Amino acid sequence: MFSQISQADPEFEMGWFAIPSPDGKTRLVGGGGVGGLAISAEAAKDPDKKAAAEEFIRFFFQPENYKIYCETLSAIPSTVETPDLDVMDVFQEVIDANAAADDLAPMWNGRVGANELPPDFRNFTYKTLIEVLQGTRDIDSTCDELNKTWQVSMQSFNPITGVGIE
């Protein structure tokens, strides 16, 4: 994001700060998530496809290639060996803050496994929050409706077994 903003307006002044936590700790949203490169189960059945996929993944994560990806997309490296990035100071501050954070966790809707949100609750929440922001729904009825939807969603969704995922 930083590189795209800079390309659009090189004179634009950017800054960054962590929102203070009441307990004084640095709690940031980020870290590893469910995104990334993987080999599909279907491709893994074919030795040639599997070998090609593995070769691409190794190529992609070579420091000289991964560096270009991270710099272009303002992506925080997730590899053990971090490439030497040539990035704007503000982005380096974000990278350093992520490395030093007391707590680094994915967004509320980016968790997986036992902490995954039921898809219907996530989708309902987005729709409902848009209605609140547009002024077509009030906060009290929204809270009641979100609680009801959560209860129903949790009865029909098991993130471990996949029950409720369509």
C-alpha positions, -999 to 999 in steps of 0.1 A, spaced: 0 0 0 28 24 8 45 21 -25 12 25 -44 4 57 -25 39 70 -31 36 63 -68 3 81 -70 17 112 -52 54 112 -43 49 143 -21 22 128 0 32 127 37 25 94 53 27 84 89 18 55 111 12 47 147 -2 19 168 -35 26 185 -27 25 223 -40 -4 243 -54 4 277 -29 -20 293 1 -3 277 9 -32 255 14 -30 217 -14 -51 202 -15 -52 164 -35 -69 137 -14 -89 114 9 -119 113 4 -151 95 -30 -159 81 -47 -184 59 -33 -168 27 -2 -179 9 10 -204 -17 0 -240 -15 -3 -271 -37 -38 -283 -42 -47 -319 -33 -56 -324 -70 -22 -311 -83 -4 -332 -56 -18 -364 -72 2 -357 -104 39 -359 -98 47 -335 -126 23 -309 -114 35 -313 -78 71 -309 -88 63 -278 -109 44 -263 -80 72 -270 -55 97 -255 -79 76 -223 -83 72 -220 -45 110 -223 -40 116 -198 -68 90 -173 -54 106 -174 -19 142 -170 -30 153 -138 -13 159 -118 -45 124 -127 -58 105 -124 -25 121 -90 -19 105 -77 -51 71 -90 -40 73 -75 -5 86 -42 -17 60 -39 -45 30 -49 -23 42 -34 9 40 -69 23 57 -78 56 79 -108 50 67 -140 66 98 -161 59 124 -172 84 151 -155 64 139 -120 58 151 -104 26 168 -70 29 141 -46 18 145 -12 3 113 4 16 101 38 28 108 47 64 71 46 73 68 10 61 100 0 79 83 14 111 54 -9 105 77 -39 100 96 -31 131 64 -26 152 51 -60 140 83 -77 151 82 -60 185 45 -62 192 33 -78 225 4 -93 206 1 -99 169 -32 -115 158 -53 -118 126 -84 -97 122 -116 -110 138 -127 -125 105 -93 -140 95 -90 -167 122 -91 -204 114 -98 -236 131 -115 -235 165 -114 -197 164 -130 -193 129 -162 -173 125 -192 -190 110 -194 -176 74 -230 -166 77 -223 -146 109 -194 -128 93 -214 -120 62 -244 -108 83 -221 -87 104 -207 -69 73 -242 -63 59 -255 -51 93 -226 -27 99 -231 -11 65 -267 -5 75 -257 11 108 -232 33 90 -258 43 64 -282 52 92 -309 26 83 -304 5 115 -299 16 151 -273 2 175 -297 -14 200 -315 -35 174 -282 -43 157 -268 -57 189 -299 -78 195 -299 -91 160 -261 -99 161 -265 -118 193 -294 -139 178 -275 -145 146 -244 -156 166 -264 -181 186 -280 -196 154 -247 -196 136 -228 -214 163 -255 -242 164 -249 -250 127 -212 -244 123 -182 -264 134 -149 -251 121 -130 -282 130 -153 -307 112 -165 -283 85 -202 -287 94 -220 -257 82 -195 -247 56 -209 -246 21 
